[in-house]
């Protein structure tokens, strides 16, 4: 079940709280009005597609991602693209009209205000080298609709500092270095901290057995409580909904039936299944047992493969990127998309964070490679970097 916790937070990190027009301002929060009901549905399609693919690449690992963070970061990228690249990104994001920037603006302003008992912070930034120009109209859009900070790209320190600051120190490093040919970076950060509406008593937490995906058993700290929760029995799984704060944010747990694999559930789960679940949840008295858990997840280079699989490939190719709204010289392309995410869940509630980073390189900005042609005898060593211990040494004098 721990590996399945990333799905538990689709509503947490992609959970657009949709309310009907005319709803009153609740005590302790302001309902979020998207004004576009289709957007929530389509963004959920994006979330499940993204999650299925990242899960498939990490079948033996815990997985935790933020579809919302990726969606916003790619939304900033979309504003810089034209022609076929623009069409690809828009299709992957399931955006069906031209007013998508207004939707991002509503999310940036509205999600933090939904529940005063839950902390939700969203932040964006764009970093670029000051010796090359970026279209002012592009950065103005990012500032107006995404509340993006515009900063100079120099060393890796300020980027990591920004990530730490925006995630309450939960994401402490997004990049190890700034490569010489890296020209620009887009960053999105999402931070969430919510206390359970009904907290678990620490006195009820005890060591119990948890059967892992590989069949082995492990002792874990298992939390317990009995209360009224949304509950449903669905085909192949049961679900329980645990609210945070005033109840607008919630964790929805999907537990496969005994003998069923969680990967099978994840790989076949769709927005249709999700919508059916929402209609089926009923308030019942539930005795819930939930392990305390902490997950740190790094997508590493996986999104460079997953996003083309989802239909967004041209921005990764120098000749096809068409990022001319950022630089009309048409010399930019996307070098990488990465995401780091964190969650800790205990008796009090959950704290979660994610940072998505999009890196760009420029054709005429790349450094000239230094030739190194081994066309004569040479020596070589194999060593351990940290200790400088040399494991192997050799030379090549004939081939």
C-alpha positions in Angstrom: 0.0 0.0 0.0 2.9 2.4 0.7 3.9 2.3 -3.0 0.4 3.3 -3.9 0.5 6.6 -1.9 1.2 8.7 -4.9 -2.3 8.0 -6.2 -3.7 8.9 -2.9 -2.7 12.5 -3.5 -4.2 13.1 -6.9 -6.9 15.2 -5.2 -4.3 16.7 -2.8 -2.0 18.0 -5.5 -4.3 18.1 -8.5 -7.5 18.5 -6.5 -9.3 21.5 -7.9 -12.1 22.2 -5.5 -15.0 22.8 -7.8 -18.0 24.7 -6.4 -21.2 25.8 -8.0 -21.8 29.5 -8.7 -23.6 31.2 -5.8 -21.8 29.2 -3.1 -21.2 31.2 0.0 -17.8 31.9 1.4 -17.2 29.2 4.0 -15.8 29.8 7.5 -12.1 29.6 7.1 -11.8 29.5 3.4 -13.0 30.6 -0.1 -14.5 28.1 -2.6 -12.5 27.8 -5.8 -14.5 28.6 -9.0 -12.7 27.5 -12.1 -15.4 28.7 -14.5 -14.5 25.8 -16.8 -15.8 22.4 -15.7 -14.1 20.6 -18.5 -10.7 21.7 -17.3 -10.9 19.7 -14.1 -11.9 16.6 -16.1 -9.2 17.0 -18.6 -6.5 17.7 -16.1 -7.5 14.5 -14.3 -7.0 12.7 -17.6 -3.5 14.2 -17.7 -2.8 13.2 -14.1 -3.8 9.5 -14.5 -1.9 9.3 -17.8 1.3 10.8 -16.2 1.0 8.6 -13.1 0.5 5.4 -15.1 3.6 6.0 -17.1 5.8 7.1 -14.2 4.6 4.1 -12.2 5.4 1.7 -15.1 9.0 3.0 -15.0 9.2 2.4 -11.3 7.4 -0.8 -10.7 9.6 -1.9 -7.8 9.8 1.5 -6.1 7.7 3.8 -4.0 6.4 6.6 -6.3 5.2 10.1 -5.4 4.7 12.8 -8.0 2.7 16.0 -8.5 0.7 16.1 -11.7 -0.3 19.7 -10.8 3.4 20.9 -10.6 4.2 19.3 -14.0 1.0 20.7 -15.5 1.8 24.3 -14.4 5.5 24.0 -15.5 4.5 22.8 -18.9 1.8 25.5 -19.1 4.6 28.0 -18.8 6.5 26.2 -21.5 3.4 26.2 -23.7 3.4 30.0 -23.7 6.8 30.0 -25.4 5.9 27.5 -28.1 4.5 27.9 -31.6 3.3 25.7 -34.5 3.5 21.9 -34.0 5.3 22.1 -30.7 2.5 24.3 -29.3 -0.1 21.9 -30.6 1.7 18.9 -29.0 2.1 20.5 -25.6 -1.5 21.8 -25.6 -2.8 18.3 -26.5 -0.7 16.6 -23.8 -2.1 19.0 -21.2 -5.6 18.4 -22.4 -6.2 22.1 -22.9 -9.2 22.7 -25.2 -9.6 26.4 -25.3 -7.3 29.5 -25.6 -8.1 30.9 -22.2 -5.9 28.5 -20.3 -3.7 31.2 -18.8 -6.8 32.5 -16.9 -7.2 29.0 -15.5 -3.6 28.9 -14.3 -4.1 32.4 -12.7 -7.2 31.1 -10.9 -5.3 28.1 -9.6 -2.3 30.2 -8.5 -4.5 32.7 -6.6 -7.3 30.4 -5.5 -5.8 27.1 -4.3 -4.0 28.7 -1.3 -7.3 30.3 -0.1 -9.6 27.3 -0.2 -9.0 26.2 3.4 -7.4 28.4 6.0 -6.6 25.3 8.1 -4.5 23.8 5.2 -1.4 25.4 3.8 -1.1 25.3 0.0 1.6 27.4 -1.6 2.4 27.6 -5.3 5.4 29.4 -6.8 6.9 29.8 -10.3 10.2 31.2 -11.6 12.1 31.7 -14.8 15.9 31.9 -14.8 18.0 32.8 -17.8 21.6 34.0 -18.7 21.7 37.7 -19.0 24.0 37.8 -22.0 21.2 36.5 -24.2 17.8 38.0 -24.6 14.4 36.6 -23.8 11.2 38.1 -25.3 9.8 40.6 -22.8 6.3 39.6 -23.8 7.0 36.0 -22.7 8.2 36.9 -19.2 5.4 39.3 -18.8 2.9 36.5 -19.4 4.6 34.4 -16.8 4.6 37.2 -14.3 0.9 38.1 -15.0 -0.7 34.7 -15.0 1.8 32.4 -13.2 3.1 35.0 -10.6 6.6 34.0 -11.8 9.8 35.6 -10.5 12.3 36.4 -13.2 15.9 35.8 -12.1 19.4 35.7 -13.6 20.8 32.2 -14.2 24.3 32.1 -12.7 25.2 29.2 -10.4 23.2 26.3 -9.1 23.1 27.8 -5.5 20.2 30.3 -6.0 18.0 27.7 -7.8 18.4 25.2 -4.9 17.9 28.0 -2.4 14.6 28.9 -4.2 13.4 25.3 -4.1 14.2 25.0 -0.4 12.4 28.3 0.4 9.3 27.5 -1.6 8.9 23.9 -0.1 9.7 24.6 3.5 13.1 22.8 3.1 11.5 19.6 1.9 13.1 19.7 -1.6 16.7 20.8 -0.8 18.3 20.3 -4.2 16.9 20.3 -7.7 20.2 20.4 -9.7 23.8 19.4 -9.0 25.3 21.9 -11.4 24.6 24.4 -14.2 26.0 23.0 -17.4 27.9 25.5 -19.6 25.4 25.2 -22.4 22.3 25.6 -20.2 20.5 28.8 -21.2 17.2 29.0 -19.3 15.2 27.2 -16.6 11.5 27.2 -15.7 10.6 26.1 -12.2 7.4 25.3 -10.4 7.0 24.5 -6.7 4.0 23.1 -4.9 3.9 22.8 -1.1 1.1 21.3 1.0 0.6 20.9 4.8 -2.7 19.8 6.2 -3.8 18.3 9.5 -6.3 15.5 9.4 -9.8 16.6 10.1 -9.9 13.7 12.5 -6.4 13.0 13.8 -5.0 9.6 14.7 -4.1 9.2 18.4 -0.4 8.4 18.9 -1.4 6.1 21.7 -3.1 3.9 19.1 0.0 3.6 16.9 1.8 0.3 17.2 4.2 -2.0 15.4 2.4 -4.3 13.0 3.2 -6.4 9.9 3.0 -4.9 6.4 3.2 -7.2 3.4 5.4 -5.6 0.7 5.0 -5.9 -3.0 7.7 -8.6 -3.2 5.8 -10.8 -0.7 8.1 -10.2 2.3 6.7 -8.9 5.6 8.0 -5.9 7.5 7.2 -4.3 10.8 5.9 -0.8 10.4 4.3 1.9 12.6 0.5 1.4 12.0 -1.9 4.2 12.9 -5.5 3.4 13.9 -8.8 5.2 14.4 -12.5 4.6 14.1 -14.6 7.4 12.6 -17.0 8.4 9.9 -15.3 8.5 6.5 -16.3 8.4 2.9 -16.1 4.7 1.9 -16.9 2.6 -1.2 -16.5 -0.9 -2.4 -15.6 -0.9 -6.1 -14.7 -3.6 -8.6 -11.2 -4.9 -7.5 -10.6 -2.4 -4.7 -12.1 -0.6 -1.7 -11.6 3.2 -1.1 -11.6 5.4 1.9 -11.4 9.2 1.9 -9.6 11.1 4.8 -10.3 14.8 4.8 -7.8 17.5 5.9 -8.7 20.8 7.6 -12.3 21.9 6.7 -12.6 19.0 4.3 -11.9 20.5 0.9 -8.6 18.8 0.6 -8.5 15.0 1.2 -6.4 11.9 0.8 -8.3 9.2 -1.1 -6.8 5.7 -0.4 -7.4 2.9 -2.9 -6.7 -0.5 -1.5 -6.7 -3.5 -3.9 -8.7 -6.5 -3.0 -6.6 -9.3 -1.4 -4.7 -11.1 -4.1 -4.9 -8.2 -6.5 -1.8 -6.3 -7.6 -1.6 -2.6 -7.0 0.2 -2.1 -10.3 -2.7 -3.7 -12.2 -5.0 -1.2 -10.5 -2.8 1.7 -11.3 -2.2 0.8 -14.9 -5.9 0.4 -15.7 -7.2 3.3 -13.7 -8.9 6.1 -15.6 -10.8 9.3 -15.1 -14.0 7.3 -15.6 -13.1 5.0 -12.7 -12.3 8.1 -10.6 -15.6 9.7 -11.4 -17.5 6.5 -10.6 -15.7 6.4 -7.2 -16.7 9.9 -6.3 -20.4 9.0 -6.9 -20.0 5.8 -4.8 -18.4 7.2 -1.7 -20.8 7.0 1.3 -20.2 8.2 4.9 -19.8 5.1 7.0 -18.2 4.2 10.3 -14.7 2.9 9.3 -12.0 1.4 11.4 -8.9 2.4 9.5 -5.4 1.2 9.8 -2.8 3.3 7.9 1.0 3.1 8.1 3.0 6.2 8.8 5.2 6.8 5.7 7.7 9.1 4.2 8.6 9.1 0.5 11.3 11.0 -1.4 11.0 10.6 -5.1 13.2 11.8 -8.0 12.1 11.4 -11.6 15.7 11.8 -12.7 15.7 11.6 -16.5 12.4 9.6 -16.9 10.3 12.6 -18.0 12.5 13.1 -21.0 11.2 9.7 -22.1 7.6 9.8 -20.7 6.6 13.2 -22.1 7.4 12.1 -25.7 5.4 9.0 -25.1 2.5 11.2 -24.0 2.8 13.1 -27.3 5.2 16.0 -26.6 8.4 15.3 -28.5 9.2 18.3 -30.8 10.3 20.6 -28.0 13.1 18.1 -27.2 14.5 18.3 -30.8 16.6 21.3 -31.8 15.2 21.4 -35.3 11.6 21.2 -34.3 11.2 23.0 -31.0 9.7 26.3 -32.3 10.1 28.1 -29.0 10.0 31.4 -30.8 7.8 33.2 -28.3 10.8 32.9 -25.9 13.5 33.8 -28.5 12.5 34.7 -32.0 15.9 33.4 -33.2 14.4 29.9 -32.9 17.6 28.6 -31.3 16.1 27.0 -28.1 15.0 23.5 -27.3 14.2 21.7 -24.1 17.1 19.7 -22.6 15.4 18.1 -19.7 12.2 18.0 -17.5 12.7 16.8 -14.0 10.6 16.5 -10.8 11.5 15.9 -7.2 8.7 15.2 -4.7 8.3 14.5 -1.0 5.6 13.4 1.4 5.4 12.6 5.1 2.2 11.3 6.6 1.7 10.7 10.3 -0.9 10.9 13.1 -1.3 14.6 12.7 -1.6 14.9 8.9 0.5 15.2 5.8 3.2 17.4 4.5 4.1 17.3 0.8 6.1 19.2 -1.7 7.3 19.0 -5.3 9.5 21.0 -7.7 9.4 20.6 -11.4 12.3 22.0 -13.4 12.4 22.5 -17.2 15.9 23.2 -18.7 16.6 24.8 -22.0 19.7 25.0 -24.2 20.4 27.3 -27.1 22.1 26.3 -30.4 24.4 29.3 -30.6 25.1 29.2 -26.9 26.5 25.8 -26.6 30.2 25.6 -25.8 32.6 24.3 -28.5 33.6 20.7 -27.7 37.3 20.1 -27.0 38.7 17.4 -29.2 40.2 14.3 -27.5 41.3 11.7 -30.1 42.9 8.6 -28.7 44.7 7.6 -31.9 48.0 6.7 -30.1 48.9 4.6 -27.0 47.2 5.7 -23.8 46.9 4.7 -20.2 43.8 4.4 -18.1 42.7 4.0 -14.5 39.5 2.9 -12.8 39.0 4.5 -9.4 36.5 5.3 -6.7 35.7 9.0 -6.8 35.2 9.8 -3.1 38.2 7.9 -1.7 40.4 8.2 -4.8 41.1 4.5 -4.4 42.4 3.1 -7.8 40.8 -0.3 -8.5 42.3 -0.9 -11.9 45.1 0.6 -14.0 46.1 -0.2 -17.6 47.5 1.0 -20.9 46.6 0.4 -24.5 49.5 0.2 -26.9 48.0 -2.0 -29.6 44.5 -2.9 -30.8 
